Amino acid sequence: MNSLFVSYSLRFNRKNKLNSNGEALIQIRMYLNGQTRFYSTEVYVKPSDWNDKKDVPKDLSLHRKINQLLYELSIFEADYRKEHHSFNLNHFEGFGKPIVEAIPINTSFTTFMVAQHEAEKVLNQPSWRDRKLTITLFKEYKPEVAFSEISYSLIEGFEFFLRGKQLHTNTIAKHHKHFKKYILRAIKGDFINHRGNPYSDFKVKKQESKSDFLTEEEMERFEQLTFDKTQVFQEKVRDMFLFGAYTSLRFNDIYKLKRSNFLEESDGLTLLYVAGKTLKKGNLPLGILYGGKPEIIAKKYMALDDRKTLFKGLTNPKVNKVLKVLAKQAKIPKAICFKDARDTFGTLGEVKIDFRLLQDIMQHSKAEQTLKYAHINNKRQKLSKIKW
């Protein structure tokens, strides 16, 4: 079956040959309708600096450089298709040169959106799965949409369709955010006139998200939950939440942890990581935090095979669903979700840790982000002093 858009992927050391520095070339493999072509990124790395499982360089700056090249190639392809009736891999010879104008064709927006999403998988973007769900829902709403059909009424209809699914207001807003991104890309590629952006007039509704946290007493009850052999999944969910509450790490950062993220030192394990949201490097002495509790959890789930993550098999939706059940079992009157683990660290840590240190651990760029936890505690302290 012929595909409409080029499929991009990365190849490292394709010729199985290292240069004098012990490095090999990273190339971009481009595939279209049975034809394959390789494009040099002009980036060389050592085998130890290449992630074999994800097929990306471990160095974030090199990863971003290659991502930018992939994006530019995909834009070149989209621009060329707009100006011509067809496209093949030989046309990449004109990459970086002006494209000769021709009669544009009306390509399906749905096909364009799916192709863009596939390109995002190559770029290893963290929200790829969320956007896949957005596309699935939109295709359920309307299987095929031409660029000329993008309008305010189409977006409004999608809104009503999502409401009919009984989705939360903020979940609907997230789907609109993803869909808007593809419309903006189509506008940038001149598939849609810039004045045809329906989101210029459509107001997406959002509710202020409620943050919650566990008190020290609630944390103790959560820690003391017991599980039998049939409740391995539930125990893993509990432990992942506690690890987040002990370290302040977000779900995606904890989910990616492997044995290689931990360094054995004189005072216990040190966690080395790069936050996916901020791309900031962090290191935490797990043997010191909370009396070594996060170190115990890390050692509990460490696998000998570094390709396996500590909390493999857990997804955010599944974890949040189980957490609500576990909270009831621990007699915690709160509908907690995984985000509350980080808020628990910040709220409890505000009275234990120096403010600047807390800000550094949580990787807050602004002090105001950390101050919210002080405000929560000040309110509790003032209320506790009142003679009701």
Contacts in CASP RR format, 6 or more apart in sequence:
PFRMAT RR
TARGET T0000
AUTHOR 0000-0000-0000
METHOD contacts of the structure
MODEL  1
MNSLFVSYSLRFNRKNKLNSNGEALIQIRMYLNGQTRFYSTEVYVKPSDW
NDKKDVPKDLSLHRKINQLLYELSIFEADYRKEHHSFNLNHFEGFGKPIV
EAIPINTSFTTFMVAQHEAEKVLNQPSWRDRKLTITLFKEYKPEVAFSEI
SYSLIEGFEFFLRGKQLHTNTIAKHHKHFKKYILRAIKGDFINHRGNPYS
DFKVKKQESKSDFLTEEEMERFEQLTFDKTQVFQEKVRDMFLFGAYTSLR
FNDIYKLKRSNFLEESDGLTLLYVAGKTLKKGNLPLGILYGGKPEIIAKK
YMALDDRKTLFKGLTNPKVNKVLKVLAKQAKIPKAICFKDARDTFGTLGE
VKIDFRLLQDIMQHSKAEQTLKYAHINNKRQKLSKIKW
2 33 0 8 1.000
3 32 0 8 1.000
3 33 0 8 1.000
4 107 0 8 1.000
4 111 0 8 1.000
4 115 0 8 1.000
5 32 0 8 1.000
5 77 0 8 1.000
5 111 0 8 1.000
5 112 0 8 1.000
5 115 0 8 1.000
5 118 0 8 1.000
5 119 0 8 1.000
6 30 0 8 1.000
6 31 0 8 1.000
6 32 0 8 1.000
6 73 0 8 1.000
6 74 0 8 1.000
6 77 0 8 1.000
6 87 0 8 1.000
6 89 0 8 1.000
7 30 0 8 1.000
7 31 0 8 1.000
7 32 0 8 1.000
7 118 0 8 1.000
8 28 0 8 1.000
8 29 0 8 1.000
8 30 0 8 1.000
8 70 0 8 1.000
8 73 0 8 1.000
8 74 0 8 1.000
8 119 0 8 1.000
8 122 0 8 1.000
9 28 0 8 1.000
9 29 0 8 1.000
9 31 0 8 1.000
9 55 0 8 1.000
9 122 0 8 1.000
10 26 0 8 1.000
10 27 0 8 1.000
10 28 0 8 1.000
10 29 0 8 1.000
10 55 0 8 1.000
10 56 0 8 1.000
10 66 0 8 1.000
10 122 0 8 1.000
11 26 0 8 1.000
11 27 0 8 1.000
11 28 0 8 1.000
11 29 0 8 1.000
11 38 0 8 1.000
11 55 0 8 1.000
12 24 0 8 1.000
12 25 0 8 1.000
12 26 0 8 1.000
12 27 0 8 1.000
12 45 0 8 1.000
12 47 0 8 1.000
12 50 0 8 1.000
12 55 0 8 1.000
13 24 0 8 1.000
13 25 0 8 1.000
13 47 0 8 1.000
13 50 0 8 1.000
14 25 0 8 1.000
14 27 0 8 1.000
14 38 0 8 1.000
15 24 0 8 1.000
15 25 0 8 1.000
17 24 0 8 1.000
18 24 0 8 1.000
18 47 0 8 1.000
19 44 0 8 1.000
21 44 0 8 1.000
21 46 0 8 1.000
22 46 0 8 1.000
23 44 0 8 1.000
23 45 0 8 1.000
23 46 0 8 1.000
24 44 0 8 1.000
24 45 0 8 1.000
24 46 0 8 1.000
24 47 0 8 1.000
25 40 0 8 1.000
25 41 0 8 1.000
25 42 0 8 1.000
25 43 0 8 1.000
25 44 0 8 1.000
26 41 0 8 1.000
26 43 0 8 1.000
26 44 0 8 1.000
26 45 0 8 1.000
26 50 0 8 1.000
26 57 0 8 1.000
26 66 0 8 1.000
27 38 0 8 1.000
27 39 0 8 1.000
27 40 0 8 1.000
27 41 0 8 1.000
28 38 0 8 1.000
28 39 0 8 1.000
28 40 0 8 1.000
28 41 0 8 1.000
28 66 0 8 1.000
28 69 0 8 1.000
28 70 0 8 1.000
28 73 0 8 1.000
29 36 0 8 1.000
29 37 0 8 1.000
29 38 0 8 1.000
30 36 0 8 1.000
30 37 0 8 1.000
30 38 0 8 1.000
30 39 0 8 1.000
30 73 0 8 1.000
30 89 0 8 1.000
30 92 0 8 1.000
32 87 0 8 1.000
32 88 0 8 1.000
32 89 0 8 1.000
33 88 0 8 1.000
35 88 0 8 1.000
35 89 0 8 1.000
36 89 0 8 1.000
37 89 0 8 1.000
37 92 0 8 1.000
39 73 0 8 1.000
39 92 0 8 1.000
41 65 0 8 1.000
41 66 0 8 1.000
41 69 0 8 1.000
43 57 0 8 1.000
43 62 0 8 1.000
43 65 0 8 1.000
43 66 0 8 1.000
45 57 0 8 1.000
45 59 0 8 1.000
45 62 0 8 1.000
49 57 0 8 1.000
49 58 0 8 1.000
49 59 0 8 1.000
50 56 0 8 1.000
50 57 0 8 1.000
50 58 0 8 1.000
51 57 0 8 1.000
51 58 0 8 1.000
53 307 0 8 1.000
54 124 0 8 1.000
56 63 0 8 1.000
56 66 0 8 1.000
56 124 0 8 1.000
57 63 0 8 1.000
57 66 0 8 1.000
60 274 0 8 1.000
60 279 0 8 1.000
63 124 0 8 1.000
67 123 0 8 1.000
70 119 0 8 1.000
70 122 0 8 1.000
70 123 0 8 1.000
71 119 0 8 1.000
71 123 0 8 1.000
72 95 0 8 1.000
73 92 0 8 1.000
73 95 0 8 1.000
74 116 0 8 1.000
74 119 0 8 1.000
75 188 0 8 1.000
75 189 0 8 1.000
76 92 0 8 1.000
76 94 0 8 1.000
76 95 0 8 1.000
76 96 0 8 1.000
76 99 0 8 1.000
77 87 0 8 1.000
77 91 0 8 1.000
77 92 0 8 1.000
78 112 0 8 1.000
78 189 0 8 1.000
78 191 0 8 1.000
79 99 0 8 1.000
79 189 0 8 1.000
79 190 0 8 1.000
80 87 0 8 1.000
80 91 0 8 1.000
80 99 0 8 1.000
81 87 0 8 1.000
81 105 0 8 1.000
81 107 0 8 1.000
82 104 0 8 1.000
82 105 0 8 1.000
82 107 0 8 1.000
82 189 0 8 1.000
82 190 0 8 1.000
82 191 0 8 1.000
83 99 0 8 1.000
83 100 0 8 1.000
83 101 0 8 1.000
83 102 0 8 1.000
83 104 0 8 1.000
84 91 0 8 1.000
84 102 0 8 1.000
85 102 0 8 1.000
85 103 0 8 1.000
85 105 0 8 1.000
106 146 0 8 1.000
106 147 0 8 1.000
106 148 0 8 1.000
107 147 0 8 1.000
107 191 0 8 1.000
108 144 0 8 1.000
108 145 0 8 1.000
108 146 0 8 1.000
108 147 0 8 1.000
109 145 0 8 1.000
109 146 0 8 1.000
109 147 0 8 1.000
109 149 0 8 1.000
109 150 0 8 1.000
109 182 0 8 1.000
109 186 0 8 1.000
109 191 0 8 1.000
109 192 0 8 1.000
110 138 0 8 1.000
110 139 0 8 1.000
110 143 0 8 1.000
110 144 0 8 1.000
110 145 0 8 1.000
112 147 0 8 1.000
112 182 0 8 1.000
112 186 0 8 1.000
112 191 0 8 1.000
113 135 0 8 1.000
113 138 0 8 1.000
113 182 0 8 1.000
114 135 0 8 1.000
116 182 0 8 1.000
116 185 0 8 1.000
117 128 0 8 1.000
117 131 0 8 1.000
117 132 0 8 1.000
117 135 0 8 1.000
117 182 0 8 1.000
120 128 0 8 1.000
120 131 0 8 1.000
121 128 0 8 1.000
126 252 0 8 1.000
126 276 0 8 1.000
127 178 0 8 1.000
130 174 0 8 1.000
130 178 0 8 1.000
131 178 0 8 1.000
131 181 0 8 1.000
133 175 0 8 1.000
134 174 0 8 1.000
134 175 0 8 1.000
134 178 0 8 1.000
134 179 0 8 1.000
135 178 0 8 1.000
137 161 0 8 1.000
137 162 0 8 1.000
137 165 0 8 1.000
137 175 0 8 1.000
138 158 0 8 1.000
138 175 0 8 1.000
138 179 0 8 1.000
140 161 0 8 1.000
141 157 0 8 1.000
141 158 0 8 1.000
141 161 0 8 1.000
142 154 0 8 1.000
142 158 0 8 1.000
145 154 0 8 1.000
147 186 0 8 1.000
147 191 0 8 1.000
147 192 0 8 1.000
150 183 0 8 1.000
150 186 0 8 1.000
150 192 0 8 1.000
150 196 0 8 1.000
150 198 0 8 1.000
151 196 0 8 1.000
151 198 0 8 1.000
152 198 0 8 1.000
152 201 0 8 1.000
152 202 0 8 1.000
154 198 0 8 1.000
155 176 0 8 1.000
155 179 0 8 1.000
155 198 0 8 1.000
155 199 0 8 1.000
155 202 0 8 1.000
156 202 0 8 1.000
158 175 0 8 1.000
158 176 0 8 1.000
158 179 0 8 1.000
159 172 0 8 1.000
159 176 0 8 1.000
159 202 0 8 1.000
162 171 0 8 1.000
162 172 0 8 1.000
162 175 0 8 1.000
163 172 0 8 1.000
167 175 0 8 1.000
168 207 0 8 1.000
169 205 0 8 1.000
169 206 0 8 1.000
169 207 0 8 1.000
170 206 0 8 1.000
170 207 0 8 1.000
170 209 0 8 1.000
172 204 0 8 1.000
172 205 0 8 1.000
173 204 0 8 1.000
173 205 0 8 1.000
173 206 0 8 1.000
176 199 0 8 1.000
176 204 0 8 1.000
177 204 0 8 1.000
180 199 0 8 1.000
183 192 0 8 1.000
183 197 0 8 1.000
183 198 0 8 1.000
183 199 0 8 1.000
184 197 0 8 1.000
186 192 0 8 1.000
187 193 0 8 1.000
187 194 0 8 1.000
187 196 0 8 1.000
187 197 0 8 1.000
211 339 0 8 1.000
211 340 0 8 1.000
211 343 0 8 1.000
212 334 0 8 1.000
212 335 0 8 1.000
212 336 0 8 1.000
212 340 0 8 1.000
212 343 0 8 1.000
213 340 0 8 1.000
213 343 0 8 1.000
213 344 0 8 1.000
213 346 0 8 1.000
213 347 0 8 1.000
213 348 0 8 1.000
213 376 0 8 1.000
214 222 0 8 1.000
214 245 0 8 1.000
214 332 0 8 1.000
214 334 0 8 1.000
214 336 0 8 1.000
214 340 0 8 1.000
214 344 0 8 1.000
215 348 0 8 1.000
216 348 0 8 1.000
218 330 0 8 1.000
218 332 0 8 1.000
218 334 0 8 1.000
219 242 0 8 1.000
219 245 0 8 1.000
219 344 0 8 1.000
219 348 0 8 1.000
221 330 0 8 1.000
221 331 0 8 1.000
221 332 0 8 1.000
222 238 0 8 1.000
222 241 0 8 1.000
222 242 0 8 1.000
222 326 0 8 1.000
222 327 0 8 1.000
222 330 0 8 1.000
222 332 0 8 1.000
223 242 0 8 1.000
223 293 0 8 1.000
224 330 0 8 1.000
225 238 0 8 1.000
225 326 0 8 1.000
225 329 0 8 1.000
225 330 0 8 1.000
227 234 0 8 1.000
227 235 0 8 1.000
227 238 0 8 1.000
233 322 0 8 1.000
234 322 0 8 1.000
234 325 0 8 1.000
234 326 0 8 1.000
236 301 0 8 1.000
236 311 0 8 1.000
236 314 0 8 1.000
237 314 0 8 1.000
237 318 0 8 1.000
237 319 0 8 1.000
237 322 0 8 1.000
237 323 0 8 1.000
237 326 0 8 1.000
238 326 0 8 1.000
239 297 0 8 1.000
239 300 0 8 1.000
239 301 0 8 1.000
240 254 0 8 1.000
240 311 0 8 1.000
240 314 0 8 1.000
240 319 0 8 1.000
240 338 0 8 1.000
241 319 0 8 1.000
241 323 0 8 1.000
241 336 0 8 1.000
241 338 0 8 1.000
241 341 0 8 1.000
242 293 0 8 1.000
242 294 0 8 1.000
242 297 0 8 1.000
242 341 0 8 1.000
243 249 0 8 1.000
243 254 0 8 1.000
243 294 0 8 1.000
243 297 0 8 1.000
243 298 0 8 1.000
243 341 0 8 1.000
244 254 0 8 1.000
244 294 0 8 1.000
244 341 0 8 1.000
244 342 0 8 1.000
244 345 0 8 1.000
245 341 0 8 1.000
245 342 0 8 1.000
245 344 0 8 1.000
245 345 0 8 1.000
245 348 0 8 1.000
246 286 0 8 1.000
246 289 0 8 1.000
246 290 0 8 1.000
246 293 0 8 1.000
246 294 0 8 1.000
246 297 0 8 1.000
246 345 0 8 1.000
247 254 0 8 1.000
247 271 0 8 1.000
247 284 0 8 1.000
247 286 0 8 1.000
247 289 0 8 1.000
247 294 0 8 1.000
247 345 0 8 1.000
248 342 0 8 1.000
248 345 0 8 1.000
248 346 0 8 1.000
248 361 0 8 1.000
248 362 0 8 1.000
249 273 0 8 1.000
249 275 0 8 1.000
249 342 0 8 1.000
250 275 0 8 1.000
250 276 0 8 1.000
250 277 0 8 1.000
250 342 0 8 1.000
251 316 0 8 1.000
251 319 0 8 1.000
251 338 0 8 1.000
251 339 0 8 1.000
252 276 0 8 1.000
252 277 0 8 1.000
253 273 0 8 1.000
253 275 0 8 1.000
253 276 0 8 1.000
253 277 0 8 1.000
254 310 0 8 1.000
254 311 0 8 1.000
255 309 0 8 1.000
255 311 0 8 1.000
255 314 0 8 1.000
256 273 0 8 1.000
256 309 0 8 1.000
257 271 0 8 1.000
257 273 0 8 1.000
257 298 0 8 1.000
257 309 0 8 1.000
257 310 0 8 1.000
257 311 0 8 1.000
258 303 0 8 1.000
258 306 0 8 1.000
258 307 0 8 1.000
258 308 0 8 1.000
258 309 0 8 1.000
258 310 0 8 1.000
259 302 0 8 1.000
259 303 0 8 1.000
259 304 0 8 1.000
259 305 0 8 1.000
259 306 0 8 1.000
260 306 0 8 1.000
261 271 0 8 1.000
261 272 0 8 1.000
261 273 0 8 1.000
262 269 0 8 1.000
262 270 0 8 1.000
262 271 0 8 1.000
262 272 0 8 1.000
262 286 0 8 1.000
262 298 0 8 1.000
262 302 0 8 1.000
263 269 0 8 1.000
263 270 0 8 1.000
263 272 0 8 1.000
264 270 0 8 1.000
265 285 0 8 1.000
267 285 0 8 1.000
267 287 0 8 1.000
267 288 0 8 1.000
268 285 0 8 1.000
268 286 0 8 1.000
268 287 0 8 1.000
268 295 0 8 1.000
269 285 0 8 1.000
269 286 0 8 1.000
269 287 0 8 1.000
269 295 0 8 1.000
269 298 0 8 1.000
269 299 0 8 1.000
270 283 0 8 1.000
270 284 0 8 1.000
270 285 0 8 1.000
270 286 0 8 1.000
271 282 0 8 1.000
271 283 0 8 1.000
271 284 0 8 1.000
271 285 0 8 1.000
271 286 0 8 1.000
271 294 0 8 1.000
271 298 0 8 1.000
272 281 0 8 1.000
272 282 0 8 1.000
272 283 0 8 1.000
273 281 0 8 1.000
273 282 0 8 1.000
273 283 0 8 1.000
274 280 0 8 1.000
274 281 0 8 1.000
274 282 0 8 1.000
275 281 0 8 1.000
275 282 0 8 1.000
275 363 0 8 1.000
278 363 0 8 1.000
278 365 0 8 1.000
280 363 0 8 1.000
282 363 0 8 1.000
284 294 0 8 1.000
284 361 0 8 1.000
286 292 0 8 1.000
286 294 0 8 1.000
286 295 0 8 1.000
286 298 0 8 1.000
287 294 0 8 1.000
287 295 0 8 1.000
289 295 0 8 1.000
298 310 0 8 1.000
301 310 0 8 1.000
301 311 0 8 1.000
302 310 0 8 1.000
303 310 0 8 1.000
316 338 0 8 1.000
319 338 0 8 1.000
320 337 0 8 1.000
320 338 0 8 1.000
323 336 0 8 1.000
323 337 0 8 1.000
323 338 0 8 1.000
324 335 0 8 1.000
324 336 0 8 1.000
324 337 0 8 1.000
327 333 0 8 1.000
327 334 0 8 1.000
327 335 0 8 1.000
327 336 0 8 1.000
334 340 0 8 1.000
342 362 0 8 1.000
343 373 0 8 1.000
345 362 0 8 1.000
346 358 0 8 1.000
346 362 0 8 1.000
346 370 0 8 1.000
346 373 0 8 1.000
347 373 0 8 1.000
347 376 0 8 1.000
347 377 0 8 1.000
349 358 0 8 1.000
349 373 0 8 1.000
350 358 0 8 1.000
350 370 0 8 1.000
350 373 0 8 1.000
350 374 0 8 1.000
350 376 0 8 1.000
350 377 0 8 1.000
351 377 0 8 1.000
353 361 0 8 1.000
355 367 0 8 1.000
355 370 0 8 1.000
355 374 0 8 1.000
358 370 0 8 1.000
358 373 0 8 1.000
359 367 0 8 1.000
359 369 0 8 1.000
359 370 0 8 1.000
362 369 0 8 1.000
362 370 0 8 1.000
364 370 0 8 1.000
END
